[in-house]
Amino acid sequence: MWVYRFILLSIVGLFLSCQDIEETPKPDNLIPEDKMVEILVDLAKVDAAFSISSKEYKKRGVVGREMILEKYDIDSVQLVKSNAYYAEDFKVNQRIYEAVQTRLQRENDSLRELNDKLKAEEKEARGKE
């Protein structure tokens, strides 16, 4: 008797687990990949700034995400829909996020070089005093 119940429950479970997964339709105002990279780079910087000093961020009333949306002349719905559309295609999504990572790494390296140069100049200036 328990075998029949198990089979019946398995069949019901199988039918309930089958679902039709709909693809995200291409938005009419899809953000181009290169612009999406720029937006995601800026969003990463805003998130980093907030995580470093959220109190200072709030105290100054900085609205970073809103500024980014304004800078790129997009709205949050357009960003969410474009991101969802790109997320469904693994290769495209990977390409976008690798470009973001590359850009952030390049900017980080550039800032480190500048910081090292400024420290060397400061040290040299102190030595001349």
N, C-alpha and C positions, 0 to 999 in steps of 0.2 A: 504494500500500500504506500509506503513512504517513497518508493521508487517512482510511482506514478505522480505523486505530488512534486517530487524533485524535477521530473521531466516537464510537468506542467509549468512549474515556476521558472524553469530554465527557458522554456519557449516564450512565456510572457515577458521575462527579462530581456530576451533577445529582441522581441518586437519593440519593447520600450526603449532599448538602448540604440536602436537604429533611428537616426535623425538626418534630416536633410540640412546640410551645412550650406548656407548661402554665401556666395562671394560678395565682398564689399564692392558695390558699383563704383566705377571711376567717377569721381566728383567732376562737375562741370567746371569748377574753378580749381582744379588740381594744381598744387604748388609744384613747379618744376624741380627736378632732383637737385640741381645746383643751388637753387634758392633754398631748398629744404635743408641742405647741408649748412648754408650760412645761418639760417634760423636756429638750427640745432646747436651750432657752435655758440651762438650768442646765448641761447637758453642755458647751455652748460656753464657758461661764465657767470650768468646771473645766479644760477643755483649754487655755484661754488662760492660766490660772494656772500650769499645769504647764509650758507652753512658755516662760513668762517666767522661772521659777526652778525648774527640775526638781530641782536639788540640795536646795533648801530644802523643797520639796514632799516629797521622799523622806525627808529628815532628820526632818521632823515626823511622818512616818508617816501622812500624809493619804491616805485612801482615798475620793477624791471620787466616783468612779463608783458605788461601793458605797453611799455615803451618799445619792446621788440615787435609786438603786433603792429604798432603804429609805424615803426621804422620800415617794415616790409609791406605795409599797406594790406594787411590780412586781418581776418578775425579769428577768434578761437575755434569756431566751428570749422572753418576752412582748414585750419591747422590739424585739428583732430581727425577730420575726414581724410585729409591727404596722408596723414601718418598711418591711419588704419588701412588705407588702400596700399601704401607701400609695404606695410608690415606683412601683407598676405603673400608677397613675392619674396621669398627668402633671399634670392641673389640680389635683387634690387635693394632690399633693406640692408643686406650685408654691405653692399657697395656704398650706400649712403653713410652708414655708421663707421665704416672704415675710413671714409673721407673725413668725417667729423673727427675721428681719433687722430688721423694724420695731421689735420689742421691744428688741433689743440696741442699736439706734441711739438709741431714746428714752432708754434707761438711760444710754448713753454721754453723750448731750447733758445729761442731768440731772446726772451726775457732773461734767462739765466746768463747768456753771454753779455747782455747789456748790464746786468747787475754786477757781474765779475769785472767788467770794464770800469764801471763807476767806482767800485771798491778799490781797484788798482789806482785810479786817478786820485781818489781821496787819500790813499796811503802815500802816494807820491807827493801830493800837496802838503801833507803833514810833515813829510821828510824835508821839505824845503823851508819850513818855518824855523 
